Amino acid sequence: MDQNTLKQKLIAVIGQIQSASGLPCPPLTDATKPVGDIPKFDSKVWPVATTILATEIDAPIPNDVNIFIDPATKLPRSIDETASFVWQLLKKQADTAAATA
């Protein structure tokens, strides 16, 4: 899987959650910030979205990692930034696994 595929899966997960919740979903672009731009996409929904994404990409995402907020700036990440962050996280996990193998 490449980073673009990961981003498409993220977009699909967000759309799926909004649809299942009966909530509107604005057009999702690279610049869309799920936190703030998507109705009721809040701290109750983030863990669900992260878990579904992890299942969709068949890779673990630690429960203590909020992929939608930058911990340094406390600002919401865009879809593009979120996908990039998850991609780097997965790459780091793969590198760590390879180093310990």
N, CA and C of each residue as an Amber inpcrd file, in Angstrom:
protein
   303
   0.8360000  -1.1760000   0.0000000   0.0000000   0.0000000   0.0000000
   0.8820000   1.2410000   0.0000000   0.4340000   2.2510000  -0.7320000
   1.1850000   3.5080000  -0.7470000   0.4210000   4.5710000   0.0520000
   1.0320000   5.7240000   0.1910000   0.4420000   6.7880000   1.0120000
  -0.8830000   7.2850000   0.4360000  -1.0030000   7.3360000  -0.8770000
  -2.2400000   7.7890000  -1.5000000  -3.3840000   6.8140000  -1.2170000
  -3.0950000   5.5200000  -1.2640000  -4.1120000   4.5090000  -0.9490000
  -4.5560000   4.6560000   0.4960000  -3.6010000   4.8840000   1.3820000
  -3.9110000   5.0880000   2.7890000  -4.8420000   6.2950000   2.9470000
  -4.5480000   7.3690000   2.2250000  -5.3740000   8.5770000   2.2870000
  -6.7890000   8.2850000   1.7960000  -6.9210000   7.5200000   0.7190000
  -8.2470000   7.1780000   0.2070000  -9.0320000   6.3420000   1.2130000
  -8.3360000   5.4470000   1.9240000  -8.9910000   4.6410000   2.9560000
  -9.4350000   5.5210000   4.1190000  -8.6230000   6.4940000   4.4810000
  -8.9790000   7.4350000   5.5390000 -10.2330000   8.2140000   5.1530000
 -10.2760000   8.7080000   3.9330000 -11.4490000   9.4390000   3.4470000
 -12.6840000   8.5460000   3.4890000 -12.5430000   7.3020000   3.0710000
 -13.6710000   6.3670000   3.0800000 -14.1630000   6.1090000   4.5050000
 -13.2420000   5.9530000   5.4440000 -13.6140000   5.7090000   6.8390000
 -14.3850000   6.8970000   7.3990000 -13.9080000   8.1080000   7.1510000
 -14.5950000   9.3030000   7.6510000 -15.9970000   9.3980000   7.0540000
 -16.1130000   9.1620000   5.7560000 -17.4180000   9.1850000   5.0980000
 -18.3510000   8.1280000   5.6640000 -17.8080000   6.9490000   5.9170000
 -18.5880000   5.8300000   6.4740000 -19.1130000   6.1890000   7.8690000
 -18.2720000   6.7840000   8.6960000 -18.6800000   7.1600000  10.0520000
 -19.7850000   8.2240000  10.0070000 -19.6190000   9.2120000   9.1620000
 -20.6290000  10.2660000   9.0690000 -21.9550000   9.6920000   8.5780000
 -21.8910000   8.8190000   7.5930000 -23.1010000   8.2090000   7.0470000
 -23.7960000   7.3470000   8.1050000 -23.0270000   6.5130000   8.7990000
 -23.5870000   5.6300000   9.8230000 -24.1840000   6.4200000  10.9870000
 -23.6570000   7.6090000  11.2100000 -24.1480000   8.4610000  12.2920000
 -25.3270000   9.3290000  11.8570000 -25.6540000   9.2780000  10.5760000
 -26.7410000  10.0970000  10.0630000 -26.3830000  11.5750000  10.0010000
 -25.0770000  11.8390000   9.9010000 -24.6010000  13.2190000   9.8800000
 -24.1360000  13.6030000   8.4800000 -24.2340000  14.8860000   8.1450000
 -23.7420000  15.3170000   6.8380000 -22.2200000  15.1930000   6.7690000
 -21.7410000  15.0150000   5.5680000 -20.2950000  14.9350000   5.3480000
 -19.9510000  15.8760000   4.1930000 -19.1610000  16.9050000   4.4890000
 -18.7650000  17.8030000   3.4060000 -17.8510000  17.0780000   2.4280000
 -17.6350000  17.6470000   1.2550000 -16.6650000  17.0350000   0.3400000
 -15.3060000  16.9220000   1.0440000 -14.7050000  15.7520000   0.9720000
 -13.4340000  15.5050000   1.6620000 -12.2800000  15.6580000   0.6870000
 -11.4430000  16.6490000   0.9520000 -10.2770000  16.9100000   0.1250000
  -9.0270000  16.7790000   0.9820000  -7.8800000  16.9100000   0.3520000
  -6.6140000  16.8440000   1.0860000  -6.5660000  17.8720000   2.2070000
  -7.1730000  19.0420000   1.9810000  -7.0900000  20.1450000   2.9400000
  -8.1490000  20.0850000   4.0430000  -9.1450000  19.1990000   3.9060000
 -10.1870000  19.0950000   4.9170000  -9.5810000  18.6780000   6.2520000
  -9.9660000  19.3770000   7.2940000  -9.5260000  19.0160000   8.6510000
 -10.7050000  18.3400000   9.3300000 -10.6030000  17.0070000   9.5200000
 -11.7320000  16.3040000  10.1300000 -12.2070000  16.9640000  11.4230000
 -11.2570000  17.3540000  12.2820000 -11.6170000  18.0450000  13.5210000
 -11.8500000  19.5110000  13.1680000 -13.0930000  19.9120000  13.1990000
 -13.4310000  21.3040000  12.8970000 -14.2240000  21.4510000  11.6150000
 -13.8770000  20.6920000  10.5770000 -14.5700000  20.8200000   9.2900000
 -15.7160000  19.8260000   9.1350000 -15.7080000  18.7550000   9.9210000
 -16.7120000  17.7020000   9.7780000 -17.6130000  17.7200000  11.0120000
 -18.9350000  17.8190000  10.7980000 -19.8570000  17.9120000  11.9280000
 -19.7080000  16.7610000  12.9280000 -19.6030000  17.1330000  14.2020000
 -19.5510000  16.2070000  15.3360000 -18.4070000  15.1980000  15.2660000
 -17.3610000  15.5100000  14.5150000 -16.1690000  14.6550000  14.4700000
 -15.2890000  15.1220000  15.6230000 -15.4810000  14.4820000  16.7880000
 -14.8360000  14.9440000  18.0110000 -14.1000000  13.8190000  18.7280000
 -13.7330000  14.0780000  19.9780000 -12.9100000  13.1290000  20.7310000
 -13.6130000  11.7980000  20.9910000 -14.9240000  11.7430000  20.8340000
 -15.6300000  10.4700000  20.9650000 -15.5330000   9.6590000  19.6730000
 -15.3390000  10.3470000  18.5680000 -15.3170000   9.7000000  17.2510000
 -13.8920000   9.3430000  16.8130000 -12.8880000  10.1370000  17.2110000
 -11.4990000   9.9080000  16.7790000 -11.0350000   8.4790000  17.0210000
 -11.2270000   7.9320000  18.2350000 -10.7290000   6.5700000  18.4580000
 -11.4150000   5.5360000  17.5620000 -12.6950000   5.7380000  17.3120000
 -13.4380000   4.8280000  16.4380000 -12.8680000   4.8910000  15.0210000
 -12.6720000   6.1110000  14.5290000 -12.1230000   6.2870000  13.1870000
 -10.7260000   5.6780000  13.0830000  -9.9200000   5.8670000  14.1120000
  -8.5590000   5.3170000  14.1080000  -8.5870000   3.7920000  14.0880000
  -9.4690000   3.2010000  14.8880000  -9.5820000   1.7390000  14.9440000
 -10.0540000   1.1730000  13.6130000 -11.0520000   1.8080000  13.0150000
 -11.5560000   1.3410000  11.7140000 -10.4640000   1.4750000  10.6570000
  -9.7440000   2.6020000  10.6680000  -8.6530000   2.7890000   9.7040000
  -7.5920000   1.7120000   9.8860000  -7.2130000   1.4260000  11.1210000
  -6.2050000   0.3880000  11.3840000  -6.6660000  -0.9580000  10.8260000
  -7.9540000  -1.2550000  10.9710000  -8.5040000  -2.5010000  10.4280000
  -8.4550000  -2.4850000   8.9010000  -8.8280000  -1.3570000   8.3190000
  -8.8560000  -1.2310000   6.8570000  -7.4630000  -1.3810000   6.2380000
  -6.4550000  -0.8450000   6.9060000  -5.0970000  -0.9180000   6.3500000
  -4.3270000  -2.1140000   6.8920000  -4.9690000  -2.8710000   7.7780000
  -4.3840000  -4.0800000   8.3660000  -3.0160000  -3.7880000   9.0040000
  -3.0040000  -2.7430000   9.8290000  -1.7850000  -2.3450000  10.5240000
  -2.1660000  -1.7140000  11.8600000  -1.3820000  -1.9570000  12.8900000
  -1.7280000  -1.3880000  14.1940000  -1.4520000   0.1130000  14.2670000
  -2.3650000   0.8180000  14.8980000  -2.1550000   2.2210000  15.2460000
  -2.3620000   2.2680000  16.7610000  -1.3470000   2.6530000  17.5190000
  -1.4680000   2.6320000  18.9780000  -2.6620000   3.4480000  19.4800000
  -3.3130000   2.9340000  20.5240000  -4.5010000   3.5970000  21.0800000
  -4.1950000   4.9690000  21.6670000  -2.9640000   5.1850000  22.0810000
  -2.6260000   6.4510000  22.7210000  -2.1970000   7.5320000  21.7230000
  -2.3110000   7.2410000  20.4340000  -1.9140000   8.2030000  19.4030000
  -3.1620000   8.8100000  18.7720000  -3.2820000  10.1380000  18.8670000
  -4.3720000  10.8360000  18.1980000  -3.8500000  11.2700000  16.8320000
  -4.3020000  10.5810000  15.8020000  -3.7930000  10.8600000  14.4550000
  -4.3650000  12.1510000  13.8740000  -5.4150000  12.6870000  14.4910000
  -6.1030000  13.8480000  13.9330000  -5.6500000  15.1960000  14.5020000
  -4.8460000  15.1810000  15.5670000  -4.3590000  16.4110000  16.1940000
  -2.8380000  16.3370000  16.3020000  -2.1660000  17.4130000  15.9400000
  -0.7090000  17.4800000  16.0880000  -0.4030000  17.7500000  17.5600000
   0.3360000  16.8420000  18.2240000   0.5930000  17.0200000  19.6570000
   1.4630000  18.2420000  19.9760000   2.3000000  18.6470000  19.0560000
   3.1870000  19.7860000  19.3070000   2.4320000  21.1140000  19.2410000
   1.5740000  21.2530000  18.2210000   0.8660000  22.5220000  18.0270000
  -0.5510000  22.5110000  18.5960000  -1.0710000  21.3170000  18.8730000
  -2.4610000  21.1310000  19.3380000  -3.4890000  21.5430000  18.2770000
  -3.0310000  21.6600000  17.0330000  -3.9160000  22.0390000  15.9390000
  -4.3730000  20.8010000  15.1760000  -5.5900000  20.8500000  14.6260000
  -6.0790000  19.7200000  13.8330000  -5.2360000  19.5190000  12.5730000
  -5.0560000  18.2600000  12.2120000  -4.3600000  17.9200000  10.9680000
  -5.3780000  17.8150000   9.8350000  -4.9410000  18.1660000   8.6370000
  -5.7720000  17.9680000   7.4470000  -5.7550000  16.4760000   7.0980000
  -6.6030000  16.0860000   6.1790000  -6.6130000  14.6880000   5.7320000
  -5.2460000  14.3200000   5.1740000  -4.6640000  15.2140000   4.3780000
  -3.3430000  14.9460000   3.8100000  -2.2900000  14.7970000   4.9160000
  -2.3290000  15.6910000   5.9030000  -1.3710000  15.6220000   7.0110000
  -1.5820000  14.3760000   7.8590000  -2.8490000  13.9970000   8.0590000
  -3.1600000  12.7920000   8.8360000  -2.6300000  11.5500000   8.1250000
  -2.8710000  11.4690000   6.8220000  -2.3840000  10.3230000   6.0530000
  -0.8610000  10.2590000   6.0890000  -0.2160000  11.3970000   5.9570000
   1.2410000  11.4470000   6.0070000   1.7500000  11.0090000   7.3820000
   1.0860000  11.4730000   8.4460000   1.4800000  11.0930000   9.8070000
   1.3470000   9.5810000  10.0010000   0.2100000   9.0210000   9.5890000
   0.0000000   7.5700000   9.7470000   1.0220000   6.8030000   8.9120000
   1.2970000   7.2720000   7.7150000   2.2840000   6.6300000   6.8390000
   3.6520000   6.5900000   7.5300000   4.0640000   7.7040000   8.1130000
   5.3530000   7.7670000   8.8160000   5.3430000   6.8690000  10.0530000
   4.2170000   6.8230000  10.7520000   4.0830000   5.9600000  11.9260000
   4.2500000   4.4960000  11.5330000   3.6060000   4.0910000  10.4570000
   3.7090000   2.7080000   9.9880000   5.1290000   2.3870000   9.5400000
   5.7550000   3.3540000   8.8790000   7.1330000   3.1700000   8.4200000
   8.0720000   2.9930000   9.6180000   7.8650000   3.8070000  10.6520000
   8.6860000   3.7200000  11.8540000   8.4830000   2.3630000  12.5420000
   7.2310000   1.8970000  12.5980000   6.9480000   0.5930000  13.1940000
   7.6230000  -0.5270000  12.4090000   7.6010000  -0.4350000  11.0840000
   8.2440000  -1.4470000  10.2400000   9.7470000  -1.4390000  10.4280000
  10.3350000  -0.2360000  10.5270000  11.7710000  -0.1270000  10.7390000
  12.1820000  -0.7030000  12.0930000  11.3720000  -0.4460000  13.1160000
  11.6520000  -0.9730000  14.4560000  11.5350000  -2.4970000  14.4600000
  10.5260000  -3.0090000  13.7970000  10.3440000  -4.4690000  13.7120000
  11.5020000  -5.1170000  12.9800000  11.9660000  -4.4840000  11.9150000
  13.0930000  -5.0230000  11.1340000  14.3750000  -4.9970000  11.9630000
  14.5400000  -3.9640000  12.7830000  15.7710000  -3.8370000  13.5810000
  15.8170000  -4.8680000  14.7080000  14.6550000  -5.2650000  15.1910000
  14.6280000  -6.2270000  16.2920000  14.5340000  -7.6690000  15.8070000
  14.3510000  -7.8480000  14.5130000  14.2150000  -9.2060000  13.9600000
  15.5650000  -9.8930000  13.8290000
